Amino acid sequence: MSSKPQTGEVEEVYLWRGSNEQRALRSMWGKFGRFSYFNQQLGFPVWSGKPVLDFGGNEGNLLMDKDCTIDPEHYYCVDVLAEALAEGRKRFPEAHWIHYNRYNCSFNPEGVRGLPVPDLGIKFEMILAYSVFTHTTREDMHALVEELRGHLAPGGTLAFTFIDPHFHPWPEEYPGNNVRWRLEKSRKVNPQVDVDRLLAQSEGADWCALIDGTGLYVNSNGNWRDEAQRCLTYNMFYTAEFLQKEFPDGTILPPANREMQHCCLIRKSDERV
Ligand SMILES: C[S@@+](CC[C@H](N)C(=O)[O-])C[C@H]1O[C@@H](n2cnc3c(N)ncnc32)[C@H](O)[C@@H]1O
C-alpha cells in the first residue's frame, strides 16, 4: 500500500500539476516566510505605498506572510499558472493577478515560448522573484531578467533567488548540501532516485539541472525526452560564484530567514539624481 504524500514532501509543481491527492495538499501548504526573506535581503525598506511586482508569485505567498507590509492594492502578481492566480484573487481581490502564458517545461508546458513579460504600464520600485529561475533554463533566466530590468523604476531593485548546489543550508541540523536535500525530497515521491550517484555527479558543477528528480545534467539545461517538451519537476542550481559571473552588476547575498536560497539584487540607477 502506498503511503500518502505529506505537505513538505512534494514539490510546488505537484500541487498544481500532480495527482488529485497531491493537488488536495494545497490547502495545507505553508509558505509563510516569503516577505520576511525579501525584507531582510533588501535591508528593511519601506514597502507601503510602493508598487511591487511578484514575478512567478503563484497564489500570493508574499501577501500571506503575517509580517507583510506590502499594500495589496499595490501588489501585482504575474505567473504562468492561471489556477494559482485564481486562488490568490479569491483571497486578495484588491491585488492584481496577471496570467502570463509563457512556456515553462514544468509549470506551463502548453505555454508560448519566448512570450514577452506583460507590460502593466507601471515601473516598479521592487520586483521580486522567489524560486522562479530555479525552475527555468539558464537562457530563460537571462531573457526574463533582462526584460524585468526594463520594468524597474529609476532606483528600483530586482531581487531574485537561486539555489547554490554545494551550499549547506542548515549545517547544525542537516549534514547535506542543497542538491542532497532536493534529491532526498525527490526520493520520497520516487523511491528509485539514486541519491548518492546523482550527488556524486553534481560535485564540482558550476551549475546543474535536475529533471524529474532522476536525471542530473552538469553545466547544462538537460534534455526532456518527452516529445511534448515537458517534464514534471525541473530544478536548476547555480553556484554563487557562477551566478555572479552571469550577472556582473548583481549583488549576491547568502540565504536569509533560515532558507536555502541565495539572492541576487540588481539595482537600476536613479536617473533622477
Ligand atoms: C516554486 S514556485 C514559487 C512560487 C512563489 N514565488 C513562492 O515563493 O511561493 C515557482 C513559480 O514560478 C512560476 N513560473 C515559472 N516560470 C515562470 C515564468 N516564465 N514567468 C512567470 N512565472 C513563472 C510558476 O508557475 C510557479 O508559480
The ligand as a Gaussian input file, in Angstrom:
#p B3LYP/6-31G(d) Opt

LIG

0 1
 C        8.404000      27.211000      -6.853000
 S        7.118000      28.238000      -7.341000
 C        7.385000      29.667000      -6.325000
 C        6.131000      30.452000      -6.130000
 C        6.269000      31.733000      -5.287000
 N        7.212000      32.664000      -5.853000
 C        6.630000      31.419000      -3.867000
 O        7.636000      31.893000      -3.402000
 O        5.903000      30.695000      -3.213000
 C        7.610000      28.815000      -8.942000
 C        6.573000      29.718000      -9.576000
 O        7.133000      30.317000     -10.750000
 C        6.141000      30.317000     -11.761000
 N        6.818000      30.447000     -13.061000
 C        7.603000      29.556000     -13.700000
 N        8.060000      30.057000     -14.863000
 C        7.584000      31.321000     -14.956000
 C        7.707000      32.361000     -15.918000
 N        8.434000      32.217000     -17.034000
 N        7.069000      33.525000     -15.680000
 C        6.332000      33.697000     -14.550000
 N        6.151000      32.744000     -13.613000
 C        6.783000      31.570000     -13.815000
 C        5.415000      29.013000     -11.537000
 O        4.169000      28.973000     -12.160000
 C        5.330000      28.981000     -10.017000
 O        4.193000      29.642000      -9.549000

